[in-house]
Amino acid sequence: MESSTDARMFEGRAFYKLGEFTHDYRKQVLAFGILACLGMASLMAMGPDWSEAWGEGDLESVEAISTMNDAFSEDGSDSESAQGFVYLVRHSTLNDTSELWQQEVQDALAGFAKLADVSIEYSWETSGDERNEFTLERDDGFWAQNKVVFNMSRKDAKILYSEHWESVEIDSQFDAWRTDKTAIEFTFDNRIQEDLVKAELVSGPLSLIILAIVFGTLIAALLPVGVGILTVVSAMGVTIWLSNVTDVTQYAVNIISLIGIGVSIDYSLFLVNRFREEMGRNPDDIRTATAMTVATAGKAVFFSGVTVAIGLMGMLFFTNTSLPSLGIGGTLAVTIAMIYSLLGFTCSSRTSWSSNQYRS
């Protein structure tokens, strides 16, 4: 029977041999796993080049974006490739012809004005119909927009903006906003990253406390959390690299954090619990217990990971949406979690049990 715990029935099978191999060469396998994680994580240094949630195709949303770009471009050409932001300023009594107004706006944008690849079009430098597009006088005051244009790629523009956006400050008697294109994209990406950090700061310690209660020891609880961290870091590195070679949206990061940690902990729990059962039957043979764990729970983890990854890959067919990015992130997270769960468990089983850390 497949459910039998008799090791003789599993000897010679692929997963049983995998358990023996990783146990016998646990130091080399662990070193390989850490180096692989560092290699994939280092790809984050490239910096992300996130795309929009839609691209090309005969879709109403794509046509609407194209129409909007044509309508708001100065010469009727496509302005989608133009990078930069709009600095919108309002004052209840002054207008942009005031020396104080001009000085405050110039001081606020001084950090960008000094850059070689940046040009600024101030509202008071316009005239005729163009001035009517840049300024508006209402009962609540005078409004004016100043266009900051980045003569560079979309990715470089977001990096440049992230380095200098905090320098844009104006006197409190003025109301000011940074909006349009690069400012909106950066703010959106930055908010997502901040939310992810907050979520992980809450979920990480909480998961560790729950696992420590379940296992009864801290080291046994750290194994699933460690696998989750390795999974998320590795998958994010690969995803950021993919964003530079194909269309990947910011949503991929969300799915990696969500699925990566959960699946890593789930798979590690299967393996640790099975290992405890095997060691309870034969506490003197860690090698056989490790091989049996991989041959049973490890095999289940492998096919579970493959099945989930194949299911998530179905999202790749929903073009011009954010779903392909969710599929990419989810597939990477599940696949890496499955591999690290097997490697991380087998490499730490002997040390953990020998130091009485896996015992309940």
Buried (B, 14 or more C-beta within 10 A) or exposed (E): EEEEBEBEBBBEBEBBBBBBBBBBBBEEBBEEBEEBBEEBBEBBEBBBBBBBBBEEEEBEEBEEBEEEBBEEEEEEEEBBEBBBBBBBBBBEEBBBEBEEBBEBBEBBBEBBBEBEEBBBBBBBEBEEEEBEEBBEEEEEBBBBBBBBBBBBEBBBBBBBBBEBBEEBEBEEEBBBEBEBBBBEBBBEBEEBEEEBEEBBEEBBEEBBEEBBEBBEBEBBBBBBBBBBBBBBBBBBBBBBBBBBEEBBBBBBBBBBBBBBBBBBBBBBBBBBBBBBBBBEEEEEBBEBBBBBBBBBBBBBBBEBBEEBBEEBBEBBEEEBBBBBBBBBBBBBBBBBBBBBBBBBBBBBBBEBBEEEBBBE
